[in-house]
Amino acid sequence: MKKINVAIVGFGLVGNRRKKYIDKNKKFNLKFISDNRFNKDFKRKNIFFYKNYKNIPIKNLNAVFITLPNFLAPVVTKYFLKKNIHIFCEKPPAKNLAEIIDVYKIYKTKKNLKLKYGFNHRYHLSVQLAKKIIDKKKIGQIINIRAIYGKSKILNFSKNNWRSKKKLAGGGILLDQGIHMLDLIRYLAGDFEEYKSFISNKYWKYDVEDNAFAIMRNKQGIIASIHSTATQWQHKFNLEIICSKGSIILDGILSSTKTYGKEQLRIYPSAEPYTYKNNKKTKIFYFNNDPSWELEIKEFADVITYNKAVKYGTIDEAIKVMRMIQKIYKNDERVLKI
């Protein structure tokens, strides 16, 4: 079977990591890499390098991985869509909802193109197990969800970095990291309608938020809360799904930084009245490896090779999670002052 000729546009930390798994996938042939930091002496075997992505020869290209800052992601996505190239784009898909809708307007005219966004957390084994338990209603219906996702600062978060400037980033920790948790909440519980929120830049004092608190409710009456924070000095990932017959707790998540603790899932059965003896019925699952990046790359390769629909990270899902973020930002009237 003919290999898929691939380019990576943006060769920073994430671009380098994507390369590792692109190289491992036998369906892909990495031919081009573009980054504005390259100089003329930058060379690597069998790969052509370009400072400007527009210089990549389109006639020899089938798919592109876009790993760029928020303000560039939709611009470059639209460029390659117009060139009829399949696209895998990292999150966030854009600075705001309007920009991703502009991408959609072009994409919907391209019937045979594949566009996938990197909502990597859906591929974690703990998340997949939680989804399976919920879908099979093994512990009843979801009642509510509590979520915390936090780190000590946004990557490269400094006064002169694009991530600290609203006109370039579009938002702070909620858009940068909290977007993953919001996507998981949607994945597990569906769409939400009502929002209440507080947005703060009290600590870092840049013009994007370092903390976002939100509470949401959907048509089914499920209430979900999220705290997305860049002042969590000990990094934390915690997702609690409270159901009618018990609860599922996702605690810790495997990551490249290895700072979020061991990835585990605990199932607590409900009991009336509660006693500590019920703890003996608790089930704990530990996950010692993270196949999420490799699985994500594999799905994209299969989607192109076999002309399949994108399963996770569709543009519709990207639009919906960006709409959630917009509603959280706009619900706090003071957020415009940030």
N, C-alpha and C positions, 0 to 999 in steps of 0.2 A: 504494500500500500504506500502511495506517495506521502512523503512527510510534509508536515505543515511548516512552512518557512515563517519564522517568528522574529519580531523585533521587541526590544525593551526600550521604552522611552522614559528616562529618569533612572539614573543608576546610583542611587544612594543606598541607604541601609535596606530598605524594602526591595528595591530593584535587584540588589545583590542576592537577597534571600530567594526571590522569585527565580533567579537564574539557576540556583542550586536544584530546584525541583523541575524546572523546564529541561535542564540537562538530563535529569533522571528519566524523563518521560520519552519513550521511544517514538512516539507519534510526532514530536516536535523537533525541528532543526533550527537552533538559534543562529541567525545570520547577521543581525544588526543590533547595535546598541547605540543609543543617543543620550548625551548628557552635555550640558553647557560647560562643564568643567574639564572636558577632554582637551588635550592639546595634540598637535600633529604627531607627536612621538608615541601616543598611546596606542599600543597594538596588542592583539592577542590572536592566537592561532584560529584560523577559519572564521573569524568574526570581523565584520567591518564596523568601524566606529565613526560617528558623526556628531559634531557639536550641535547642529541644527537638525531637528527631526524631519524637517521638510526636505532634506537632502537624501533621505532614505529612498532607494529606488523601489517604487510601488510595484512595478511589474514583477519583481522577485519576492513579493511579500504577501502572505496570507492572513497573518494575525499579529496583533500588537498588544503588549502588556504596558499599560500606562501607570507609572508609579511616580506621580508628580504632585507638587503642592496643590492645595485646594483651588487657587485662582487659575491654575493652568489646566487642571484635569478636564473640565468641560470643553475648553477651547481645543485641546488636542484630540479629545474624543470626537468632536464634531468634524475636525479635519480628516480623520481617518475613516469616519463613517461616509463622508462624501467621496472618499477614494475607494469605497467598497471593501474595506478591510475589517475582518472580525476583531472584536475588542474585548479585552479583559482590563477593567479599570479598578484601581484601588478605591477604598472609601477614604474620606467622604467623596461622593460623586461630583460635588460642586460646593460653592460657598453658600448657596441658598436654594430654595425651592424653585425659584424662577429660572435659574440656570439649568437645572436638571430637566425641567419641562421643555426648555429650548432644545436640549439634546433629544428628548423624546420626539419632538416634531420632525426631526430629521430621520431618526431611527425608524419611525413608523412607515416611512416611505421605502425602506430597504427590507423587502420581504425575506431575503435569503441570508441576511447578515445575523451573526450572533453577537450579542452584547451582554457581558456578564460583569457584575460588580463584586468586589472582594469582601463579602461579609463572612469572613473566615470562621467566626465563632460557631456558626451552625454546624461545622464539620467536626467539632470536638466531640469525643466519644461520650462524655458526661451529658452533653446537650442532646445528643442523639438518643441516649437511653431515657432521659427525661421526657423527650417528645413521644417516644414509644409508649411509656407508661401512661402518659396523659391521654394519648389518642385511644388507647385500649380501655381507658377509664378504670384502671386497676385500683386506683384510690379515689374514685369518684370524680366529681366536677370541680373545676378550679373555683375557689372563693375569692382569693386575693393573691397578690404578688408583691414581694418586697425585694428591692435590688439596690446593691451598693457596688460601684466600680470606681476605684480611685488609685491614684499614684501621687508622687510627691511634686511633680510638675509635668507639663507637657514636654515631650521630647524637644530638646534645643530651645526651650522656652526662655527667651531673653529679650531685652529691650529692642535689639536690632534685628531679631529674627522674624521672618514672615508670619510665624505662628502666633505672635503677640499683637499683630496688627489686623484689626477687623476688616479693613478694606482688602486684605490679601487672604486671610484665613476664613472670614465669614462668621466665625465663632470660636469659642475656646474649648474647654475640656468636654463639654457635652457633644460638640460636633466631632472632636478629635477621637475621643475614646467612648463616651457615653452612647454614641451611635450604635456601637456593637450591642450594648445591653438593651437599648430600645428595640433593635431588630429582633433580639431574642424574645422579648416580651410580646411583640407582635406575632412572632413565629409560634409561640406557645398559646397565646390567648386571643389572637385576632386583633381587629382594629379597635381603636379607642376614639371617643367623641368629646368627652369633657376633660378639661385641663385646668389645674391650678398650679402655680409655680412661683418660685423665688430664685432670682439669678444674682450672683454676687462676684465682684472682683476685689473683695476686701483685702486679700493678702498680697497677691502679685501686683495688683493695681495697674494692669495693662488694660487696653480697651476691649478685651475679650474676657469672658467669665473664667474664674478658677473654681467656682462651685455652682451647681445647679440642683435644686430640689424641685421635684414635680410629683403630682398625684393625678391619676387619670382614671376615668370610668368608661366602660363600654356599654353597648346596648343590652348585654346579658347581665349587667350589674357587677361584673368583675372590676375590682379596684386594684390598681397597681401603683406603687410608689417607686421612685428612683432617686438616688443621690449619686450624681456624677461629680467627682472631685479631683482637683489637682493639689489638694493639701492633705492627702492621706499619706502620712509620713512612712507608715508601714503599708506597702501596697496591698490592695484588697479586691477580691472578686467574690461576691456572695449573692446568690439568687435563691430566694425562698418562695416556693410555690405551695400555697396552702389550699388543700382540697377537702372535699366533704368527708373523705374516709382516711385522711392522713396528710402528710406533707412531704415534699421533695426539697431537699436542700443541696444546692450546688455550691461547693465551697472550695475556692482555689481554682486556678486554671493554669495549665502548662503554657509557657510562653518562652520566647527567645531570651528574655531577661532572667527567667527563673526566679522572679521576685514575688509572685502571687501565691506561693504555697503549693502544696501537692493538690492535684486535681482529684476531687472525690464527690460522690453523690451519696446522700443518706436518705433513706425512706423511713419516716416515723409513722406508725399506724395511729389512728385516732382511738380514743378510749374514754368511756364514761363510767365511773369517775376516773380521772387520771391518777396513776400511781407510778412510782419509780420502777416497779416491776415491768411496766410496759416497755421500758428501754431494751429489754431482752429481745423484743420483737423487731428492734431496729435493724435494718439492712444497710450495710455500708459497702460501696463499690469504689475501688481505687483504680486510677488510670495512670499508668507509668510511661506511656508514650503519647506523642501528639502527631497523629497522621494528617491533621487538618490541612496543612499547606499542600501536601502531596495529593490528597483527595480532591482538593479544589482544582489543582492543575489538571488532574486526570479527568475530572468532569468536563472542563473546558475543552480538552483535547477530544473527548468522546462526542461532545456536542457538535463540534465542527466536522469530525470524521464521519459520523453517522447521521448528520443532519437532525439531531435531536433538539428538543426544547431545553432551554436553560432551567435547571431545577431550583437552585438557590442563587440569589443575587440578581434577579431579573430587574429590568429597568422599572417595572411597576412597583416592585418591592423597594427599590431605591427612592422612588418618588414618595411612597407612603411613609418611609422612615424620615425623609427630609421634611415632609409635612408635619410629622410629630414634633420634630425639632423646632420648626417655625412656630407652631402653636405654643410650645413651652416658652420660647423666647418672648413671644408677643403677649402671653398672659400676664407677665410681670410688667406693669406699666413703667417701672423705673429702669428696665433693661436698656431703653434707648439712651440712657445717660452713660452707659458703659462704653 
